[in-house]
Amino acid sequence: MYTCDMTVRTRTTMNLDPELVARAREVLKAKNASDTIRQALNRVIEDALFDELSNWQPGDLTPEALSQLRESRPAKWSGS
């Protein structure tokens, strides 16, 4: 089955510590620097979502709140 990735990508120049990127790449088992940064950013987003969820109380899980959570989750969690 053929799938088409319609993700928009942007080229950006950044000043990064090469040793820090190398360490992160090793920890994340990433293929290259771009993959390292992408994985690290996804981890930051996942951690923030987890922190937000861990502070919720049972009454906070309304249908509206769940809908907002679904809209803010990373694409890889959407099941598509």
Secondary structure by P-SEA (a helix, b strand, c coil): ccccccbbbbbbbbbccaaaaaaaaaaaccccaaaaaaaaaaaaaaaaaaaaaaacccccccaaaaaaaaaacccccccc
